[in-house]
Amino acid sequence: MAPLIREIGRRGRFDQQVILTGQHSGLAERFGPLPVRALAIDPSHQSAGEIRGSIHHALCGHFVRRRADLVLVQGDTNATSHRNNTSP
């Protein structure tokens, strides 16, 4: 997805932000100058269902506060299963 993110940034039509679920450490620095928001989710003590619920709750709250014109999702089942369920 990196080429797509770079092209969107080059065109300057969208204010870009990266949202990390917190399921994997060390990813924030891979996005260079893009603003990164890490969700406060600790997967180490949650079941898969609880992780999905935590991600859903955090993303809904984020998109209520900051409306998005475009959302690109890349990730595992937990992260991508709520791609269409976060619209207020």
VMD Tcl script that builds the backbone (N, CA, C; Angstrom):
set m [mol new atoms 264]
animate dup $m
set s [atomselect $m all]
$s set {name element resname resid chain x y z} {
  {N N MET 1 A 0.809 -1.192 0.000}
  {CA C MET 1 A 0.000 0.000 0.000}
  {C C MET 1 A 0.860 1.267 0.000}
  {N N ALA 2 A 2.140 1.148 0.277}
  {CA C ALA 2 A 3.012 2.325 0.341}
  {C C ALA 2 A 2.984 3.172 -0.934}
  {N N PRO 3 A 3.028 2.574 -2.138}
  {CA C PRO 3 A 2.962 3.414 -3.348}
  {C C PRO 3 A 1.661 4.220 -3.428}
  {N N LEU 4 A 0.570 3.626 -3.026}
  {CA C LEU 4 A -0.713 4.321 -3.039}
  {C C LEU 4 A -0.717 5.481 -2.047}
  {N N ILE 5 A -0.204 5.254 -0.853}
  {CA C ILE 5 A -0.128 6.312 0.159}
  {C C ILE 5 A 0.747 7.462 -0.344}
  {N N ARG 6 A 1.883 7.144 -0.961}
  {CA C ARG 6 A 2.762 8.189 -1.502}
  {C C ARG 6 A 2.070 8.988 -2.605}
  {N N GLU 7 A 1.350 8.302 -3.488}
  {CA C GLU 7 A 0.663 8.993 -4.590}
  {C C GLU 7 A -0.452 9.896 -4.061}
  {N N ILE 8 A -1.197 9.433 -3.097}
  {CA C ILE 8 A -2.242 10.273 -2.501}
  {C C ILE 8 A -1.610 11.520 -1.882}
  {N N GLY 9 A -0.499 11.346 -1.182}
  {CA C GLY 9 A 0.199 12.479 -0.601}
  {C C GLY 9 A 0.732 13.436 -1.656}
  {N N ARG 10 A 1.238 12.901 -2.747}
  {CA C ARG 10 A 1.774 13.731 -3.831}
  {C C ARG 10 A 0.698 14.613 -4.444}
  {N N ARG 11 A -0.508 14.073 -4.567}
  {CA C ARG 11 A -1.606 14.832 -5.172}
  {C C ARG 11 A -2.165 15.895 -4.230}
  {N N GLY 12 A -1.971 15.730 -2.928}
  {CA C GLY 12 A -2.355 16.756 -1.974}
  {C C GLY 12 A -3.838 16.994 -1.795}
  {N N ARG 13 A -4.673 16.042 -2.138}
  {CA C ARG 13 A -6.126 16.236 -2.021}
  {C C ARG 13 A -6.677 15.821 -0.670}
  {N N PHE 14 A -5.922 15.060 0.093}
  {CA C PHE 14 A -6.402 14.545 1.366}
  {C C PHE 14 A -5.398 14.835 2.474}
  {N N ASP 15 A -5.908 15.086 3.657}
  {CA C ASP 15 A -5.088 15.207 4.851}
  {C C ASP 15 A -4.886 13.788 5.362}
  {N N GLN 16 A -3.676 13.277 5.262}
  {CA C GLN 16 A -3.420 11.877 5.588}
  {C C GLN 16 A -3.088 11.683 7.063}
  {N N GLN 17 A -3.556 10.560 7.583}
  {CA C GLN 17 A -3.219 10.130 8.934}
  {C C GLN 17 A -3.208 8.613 8.953}
  {N N VAL 18 A -2.237 8.051 9.628}
  {CA C VAL 18 A -2.130 6.604 9.782}
  {C C VAL 18 A -2.673 6.250 11.161}
  {N N ILE 19 A -3.542 5.246 11.222}
  {CA C ILE 19 A -4.072 4.769 12.494}
  {C C ILE 19 A -3.594 3.339 12.687}
  {N N LEU 20 A -2.905 3.112 13.783}
  {CA C LEU 20 A -2.404 1.782 14.107}
  {C C LEU 20 A -3.260 1.185 15.220}
  {N N THR 21 A -3.584 -0.087 15.092}
  {CA C THR 21 A -4.439 -0.736 16.092}
  {C C THR 21 A -3.694 -1.087 17.358}
  {N N GLY 22 A -2.383 -1.161 17.299}
  {CA C GLY 22 A -1.612 -1.532 18.478}
  {C C GLY 22 A -1.357 -3.026 18.592}
  {N N GLN 23 A -1.776 -3.778 17.591}
  {CA C GLN 23 A -1.577 -5.227 17.630}
  {C C GLN 23 A -0.137 -5.624 17.332}
  {N N HIS 24 A 0.598 -4.731 16.676}
  {CA C HIS 24 A 1.987 -5.026 16.319}
  {C C HIS 24 A 2.836 -3.818 16.692}
  {N N SER 25 A 3.936 -4.041 17.357}
  {CA C SER 25 A 4.783 -2.926 17.780}
  {C C SER 25 A 5.791 -2.567 16.693}
  {N N GLY 26 A 6.291 -1.343 16.760}
  {CA C GLY 26 A 7.349 -0.913 15.867}
  {C C GLY 26 A 6.928 -0.471 14.486}
  {N N LEU 27 A 5.651 -0.252 14.246}
  {CA C LEU 27 A 5.216 0.134 12.904}
  {C C LEU 27 A 5.203 1.639 12.678}
  {N N ALA 28 A 5.058 2.428 13.725}
  {CA C ALA 28 A 4.876 3.874 13.580}
  {C C ALA 28 A 6.002 4.526 12.788}
  {N N GLU 29 A 7.234 4.126 13.051}
  {CA C GLU 29 A 8.358 4.771 12.380}
  {C C GLU 29 A 8.445 4.447 10.888}
  {N N ARG 30 A 7.715 3.489 10.427}
  {CA C ARG 30 A 7.745 3.116 9.006}
  {C C ARG 30 A 6.983 4.100 8.110}
  {N N PHE 31 A 6.213 5.003 8.711}
  {CA C PHE 31 A 5.370 5.893 7.921}
  {C C PHE 31 A 5.974 7.274 7.723}
  {N N GLY 32 A 7.222 7.445 8.104}
  {CA C GLY 32 A 7.934 8.690 7.843}
  {C C GLY 32 A 7.234 9.907 8.399}
  {N N PRO 33 A 7.016 10.913 7.553}
  {CA C PRO 33 A 6.467 12.176 8.049}
  {C C PRO 33 A 4.951 12.168 8.286}
  {N N LEU 34 A 4.266 11.105 7.945}
  {CA C LEU 34 A 2.813 11.081 8.143}
  {C C LEU 34 A 2.469 11.066 9.626}
  {N N PRO 35 A 1.417 11.801 10.007}
  {CA C PRO 35 A 0.977 11.723 11.402}
  {C C PRO 35 A 0.437 10.323 11.714}
  {N N VAL 36 A 0.844 9.783 12.831}
  {CA C VAL 36 A 0.431 8.439 13.231}
  {C C VAL 36 A -0.340 8.528 14.529}
  {N N ARG 37 A -1.491 7.872 14.561}
  {CA C ARG 37 A -2.281 7.762 15.787}
  {C C ARG 37 A -2.367 6.287 16.132}
  {N N ALA 38 A -1.904 5.956 17.309}
  {CA C ALA 38 A -1.978 4.566 17.768}
  {C C ALA 38 A -3.176 4.428 18.695}
  {N N LEU 39 A -4.036 3.476 18.406}
  {CA C LEU 39 A -5.186 3.218 19.260}
  {C C LEU 39 A -4.697 2.590 20.560}
  {N N ALA 40 A -5.338 2.911 21.637}
  {CA C ALA 40 A -4.937 2.397 22.957}
  {C C ALA 40 A -5.527 1.010 23.181}
  {N N ILE 41 A -5.059 0.053 22.415}
  {CA C ILE 41 A -5.563 -1.312 22.500}
  {C C ILE 41 A -4.414 -2.229 22.902}
  {N N ASP 42 A -4.634 -3.013 23.939}
  {CA C ASP 42 A -3.630 -3.967 24.394}
  {C C ASP 42 A -4.139 -5.372 24.098}
  {N N PRO 43 A -3.665 -5.972 23.004}
  {CA C PRO 43 A -4.179 -7.283 22.620}
  {C C PRO 43 A -3.672 -8.433 23.483}
  {N N SER 44 A -2.711 -8.177 24.353}
  {CA C SER 44 A -2.084 -9.273 25.085}
  {C C SER 44 A -3.009 -9.961 26.088}
  {N N HIS 45 A -4.037 -9.286 26.544}
  {CA C HIS 45 A -4.942 -9.878 27.529}
  {C C HIS 45 A -6.389 -9.900 27.041}
  {N N GLN 46 A -6.573 -10.000 25.714}
  {CA C GLN 46 A -7.919 -10.014 25.151}
  {C C GLN 46 A -8.069 -11.186 24.182}
  {N N SER 47 A -9.281 -11.699 24.102}
  {CA C SER 47 A -9.581 -12.718 23.096}
  {C C SER 47 A -9.704 -12.018 21.744}
  {N N ALA 48 A -9.775 -12.791 20.669}
  {CA C ALA 48 A -9.925 -12.215 19.333}
  {C C ALA 48 A -11.195 -11.374 19.240}
  {N N GLY 49 A -12.276 -11.857 19.825}
  {CA C GLY 49 A -13.532 -11.103 19.819}
  {C C GLY 49 A -13.423 -9.805 20.596}
  {N N GLU 50 A -12.734 -9.832 21.716}
  {CA C GLU 50 A -12.540 -8.623 22.509}
  {C C GLU 50 A -11.657 -7.614 21.769}
  {N N ILE 51 A -10.651 -8.109 21.066}
  {CA C ILE 51 A -9.797 -7.222 20.274}
  {C C ILE 51 A -10.618 -6.538 19.192}
  {N N ARG 52 A -11.433 -7.306 18.468}
  {CA C ARG 52 A -12.280 -6.715 17.427}
  {C C ARG 52 A -13.213 -5.677 18.023}
  {N N GLY 53 A -13.791 -5.958 19.175}
  {CA C GLY 53 A -14.675 -4.993 19.833}
  {C C GLY 53 A -13.932 -3.734 20.234}
  {N N SER 54 A -12.727 -3.879 20.748}
  {CA C SER 54 A -11.912 -2.723 21.137}
  {C C SER 54 A -11.556 -1.864 19.927}
  {N N ILE 55 A -11.167 -2.518 18.835}
  {CA C ILE 55 A -10.840 -1.786 17.609}
  {C C ILE 55 A -12.067 -1.054 17.098}
  {N N HIS 56 A -13.190 -1.734 17.054}
  {CA C HIS 56 A -14.432 -1.128 16.568}
  {C C HIS 56 A -14.786 0.108 17.405}
  {N N HIS 57 A -14.751 -0.030 18.714}
  {CA C HIS 57 A -15.090 1.080 19.608}
  {C C HIS 57 A -14.136 2.264 19.387}
  {N N ALA 58 A -12.839 1.993 19.315}
  {CA C ALA 58 A -11.847 3.056 19.142}
  {C C ALA 58 A -11.991 3.748 17.784}
  {N N LEU 59 A -12.212 2.973 16.721}
  {CA C LEU 59 A -12.354 3.581 15.403}
  {C C LEU 59 A -13.634 4.399 15.280}
  {N N CYS 60 A -14.722 3.900 15.843}
  {CA C CYS 60 A -15.974 4.668 15.817}
  {C C CYS 60 A -15.774 6.014 16.502}
  {N N GLY 61 A -15.153 5.997 17.665}
  {CA C GLY 61 A -14.886 7.241 18.378}
  {C C GLY 61 A -14.004 8.184 17.579}
  {N N HIS 62 A -12.989 7.632 16.941}
  {CA C HIS 62 A -12.082 8.460 16.139}
  {C C HIS 62 A -12.820 9.122 14.980}
  {N N PHE 63 A -13.621 8.344 14.247}
  {CA C PHE 63 A -14.284 8.894 13.069}
  {C C PHE 63 A -15.475 9.775 13.410}
  {N N VAL 64 A -15.995 9.693 14.598}
  {CA C VAL 64 A -17.016 10.654 15.040}
  {C C VAL 64 A -16.350 12.019 15.247}
  {N N ARG 65 A -15.149 12.000 15.822}
  {CA C ARG 65 A -14.420 13.245 16.082}
  {C C ARG 65 A -13.752 13.810 14.828}
  {N N ARG 66 A -13.373 12.958 13.914}
  {CA C ARG 66 A -12.645 13.398 12.722}
  {C C ARG 66 A -13.210 12.681 11.499}
  {N N ARG 67 A -14.083 13.356 10.783}
  {CA C ARG 67 A -14.723 12.754 9.614}
  {C C ARG 67 A -13.685 12.498 8.527}
  {N N ALA 68 A -13.786 11.352 7.896}
  {CA C ALA 68 A -12.842 10.977 6.839}
  {C C ALA 68 A -13.542 10.989 5.487}
  {N N ASP 69 A -12.869 11.525 4.495}
  {CA C ASP 69 A -13.377 11.471 3.123}
  {C C ASP 69 A -12.962 10.190 2.428}
  {N N LEU 70 A -11.887 9.592 2.906}
  {CA C LEU 70 A -11.372 8.361 2.318}
  {C C LEU 70 A -10.702 7.551 3.409}
  {N N VAL 71 A -10.990 6.257 3.445}
  {CA C VAL 71 A -10.356 5.368 4.414}
  {C C VAL 71 A -9.802 4.172 3.653}
  {N N LEU 72 A -8.510 3.938 3.792}
  {CA C LEU 72 A -7.859 2.764 3.214}
  {C C LEU 72 A -7.497 1.845 4.369}
  {N N VAL 73 A -7.794 0.574 4.223}
  {CA C VAL 73 A -7.543 -0.367 5.308}
  {C C VAL 73 A -6.628 -1.475 4.814}
  {N N GLN 74 A -5.560 -1.684 5.549}
  {CA C GLN 74 A -4.688 -2.818 5.279}
  {C C GLN 74 A -4.411 -3.478 6.612}
  {N N GLY 75 A -4.602 -4.751 6.673}
  {CA C GLY 75 A -4.317 -5.421 7.929}
  {C C GLY 75 A -4.904 -6.805 7.977}
  {N N ASP 76 A -4.922 -7.322 9.177}
  {CA C ASP 76 A -5.441 -8.667 9.396}
  {C C ASP 76 A -6.954 -8.628 9.588}
  {N N THR 77 A -7.525 -9.755 9.893}
  {CA C THR 77 A -8.974 -9.866 10.040}
  {C C THR 77 A -9.516 -8.933 11.109}
  {N N ASN 78 A -8.834 -8.818 12.244}
  {CA C ASN 78 A -9.328 -7.953 13.313}
  {C C ASN 78 A -9.422 -6.502 12.863}
  {N N ALA 79 A -8.426 -6.019 12.151}
  {CA C ALA 79 A -8.401 -4.625 11.726}
  {C C ALA 79 A -9.369 -4.354 10.584}
  {N N THR 80 A -9.472 -5.275 9.645}
  {CA C THR 80 A -10.259 -5.002 8.440}
  {C C THR 80 A -11.736 -5.384 8.570}
  {N N SER 81 A -12.096 -6.156 9.559}
  {CA C SER 81 A -13.485 -6.615 9.668}
  {C C SER 81 A -14.455 -5.488 9.977}
  {N N HIS 82 A -13.961 -4.354 10.423}
  {CA C HIS 82 A -14.846 -3.245 10.760}
  {C C HIS 82 A -14.715 -2.082 9.800}
  {N N ARG 83 A -14.174 -2.308 8.631}
  {CA C ARG 83 A -13.949 -1.222 7.683}
  {C C ARG 83 A -15.243 -0.542 7.259}
  {N N ASN 84 A -16.349 -1.260 7.195}
  {CA C ASN 84 A -17.616 -0.673 6.772}
  {C C ASN 84 A -18.532 -0.383 7.962}
  {N N ASN 85 A -18.076 -0.638 9.156}
  {CA C ASN 85 A -18.943 -0.480 10.313}
  {C C ASN 85 A -18.592 0.708 11.174}
  {N N THR 86 A -17.780 1.637 10.704}
  {CA C THR 86 A -17.361 2.750 11.540}
  {C C THR 86 A -18.032 4.055 11.147}
  {N N SER 87 A -18.895 4.045 10.158}
  {CA C SER 87 A -19.567 5.284 9.759}
  {C C SER 87 A -20.625 5.655 10.765}
  {N N PRO 88 A -20.605 6.933 11.213}
  {CA C PRO 88 A -21.641 7.373 12.174}
  {C C PRO 88 A -22.995 7.474 11.518}
}
mol reanalyze $m
mol bondsrecalc $m
mol representation Tube
mol addrep $m
